[in-house]
Amino acid sequence: MAVTANQVNFDTPAAEFRLPATDGKIYALNDVAGEKGTVVAFICNHCPYVQAIIDPMVADARVLMSEGVGFVAICSNDAASHPEDSFENMKNFAKSHNFPFPYLHDETQAVARAYGAVCTPDFFGYSADLKLKYRGRLDEGRKTPPRAEAPRELVEAMRAIARASVAPADQNPSLGCSIKWKEA
C-alpha cells in the first residue's frame, strides 16, 4: 500500500543512532554526518518505489557526498514478515547497487520511530548543525523515471541547505510503501 510522508517539524534535531551496516561496521549519526549537511534515507530492498529510484538515488548520493553532504540509508522493515529485507539481503542489495554510503539495519525499528519515517523511500535532509530542513522525495519519479528536465529535488534542496541552511519552501512529500512494522 502506498503511503505519503507529510508530517514535517522543521529545525528538529536529527535523532541519534548506533546501527550495524552491511559493510560489517557500526555507525552512529556523527559517523555519517557531513560537514555541510546530512541525508538520512529510509529505504528497503523489496519496495517497487525504492527499486525504481535506487540507481538515481545512488548517483545523487555520490554527488552530494562529493560536495560535503553526508548520506546514509536505513532499512527498518520487519524481516520476519518481509524476508527480502533481511540483513543478508540488505548486504546483497547494497553490493549490487554499489552503495557509496552506509546501509544500516534498524532491527528494533526504534530509529524509524524516532525520525517519524513512514514509507520507503523517505528522505530527511539536515543542515550542518543536524537540524531538519528537508523532508521530501528524491525527485518527481515514482515507479517510473522523472521527466528529463525534472529538477533533482533532493540534490537541489541539500545544496541550498549547505549554502545557507535554508531549504526550498516547496517540498514534495515522498510516496512509497509503508514501513513494515513489527506486530506489538
N, C-alpha and C positions, 0 to 999 in steps of 0.2 A: 504494500500500500504506500503510495506516495505521500510524503509529509513535507510541509513547508516550514522552514525555520523563520520565525518572525519576532521573537522576543529579543530586544536589544537594550542593554543597560550600558550605554557608553561610559567610558572612563573607569569602569570597574577593573580592579587588578586581575591579572591572569592568576588562575589557581595553580598552586604548587603541585608537582607530581614527582614521582620516582618510579619509573616503569621499565620492565625489560624490553629490549629491542630485538629485532630479527637478526642483528649483527652480533648478538651474544653479550652486548653491554647493557648496563643500566643507565638510564638518562633521567636527569632532573630538569626542571624548567630552565635553570640557569645554564645548563649544558647546551641547550639548543637555542637560547635567546641570541638574537643578532644585535650587533652594535646599533643598527638603525631601525630595528623593529623585528617582530616575530609573527609568523603564521602558525597557528595550531589548527590542523585539519583533521576532522573526524571522518574516516573512510572505512571501508571493509573490502573484502575480496569479491564477494558474490553480487553485489548490487549492480544492476544494469546502468544506473546513473553514474556510479563510480567508474565502471568499466568503459563507459562512453567518453569520460573526460580524463582518464588516468594518464595517458601519454601527454596530452597538452598540460595537465597539471604538473607532471614531472618536468616538462620543458620550462614552464613558468617558474617552478621552484628553483631550477638551475639559474635562471635569470635573476630572480630575487636574491638568491644566496650570493651570487657574484657581486651584488650591489650592497651587501652588508645586512640583509634581512635573513634572520634565522627561519628555518622551516622544519616542522615535524608533523608526522601523520600518526594518528592513534586509532586503533581498532578496539571498540568496546562491545562488539556484538557477543551475544551468548553463543559460544561454540558448541554447546550441548544441543541446542535447537538448530544451529546452522553450522555443521561441521566444516563447510567450505571456508569458514572464517576462523578456523583453529590456528593456533600459534605456528604449527608446522606449515600450514597452507599460507599463512602470512609471509613466512620466510620465502616460499616459492614465488609468491606474488611480487614481493619486493625485488627479488633477484630477476624475475622475468621482465620487469619494467624498469630495471636499472635505477632504483631509487638512490638519489644522491643525499637523502636526508634519512634520519632515523624513523623507523616504523615501529611504534610501540604497542604493546599489548596491555590493555586495561581490563584484566580478567574480572576484577571486582565491580567494574563499571562506576567506581567512585569518581574517577576523573571526568567521565562524560557527564555525570550528575553535577559535579562542581562547576563545569563550564556551561551547563544548560544545553548541551548538544541534544538534538532531537532526530537528526537524519544523517544519512551518508549520501553525498558529501555534505559537510557543514564546516565553513571556514570562519575562523576568528583571527582578526588582524590586530596586532598590538603595536603600540609606539615603543620607542627605545626604553621608556620607563615602565613598560609592561602594563599599560592602560589600554583597555579595549577601545578601538577606533573604527573597526570594520567588522561587520557580521553579514556575510553575503555569499554570493556564488563565485565560481571561477570566472564564468562568462555566461552569455545567453544560451549556450548549448545545454541541452538536457540529455536526451538519449540520442540526439543527432548533433553533428558538428554545428557550430555557430556560423553565421554568415561570414564571408571572407573579410568584410570591413567591420565586423563587430568589435567593440572595444574589449580589451583584455582587462576586465573589471578588477580582478584581484591584484594584478600587477600594477595597474594604474592607481588603485587605492593605496597600495603599500608604498609606492613611490611618493605619493602625496604625504603619507604619514611620515615617511623617512625625511622628507624635506621640511615639513612644517608641523608635524604631529597632528595634522588635521586630514581627515578622510572626506571624500565627496559626500555631500548632503544626500544625494540619491544613491541608495544602496538597495540592491535587489536581493531578496532572501533566497537562500539555497532551497532546492527542491530535491528530494531523493527518497530512498527507502527509509522507513523508520528504524531507529536503532533497535536491535533485537534484545529487549530487556529480559533478564532472568526473572523467573517467577518468584514472588516474595515468599 
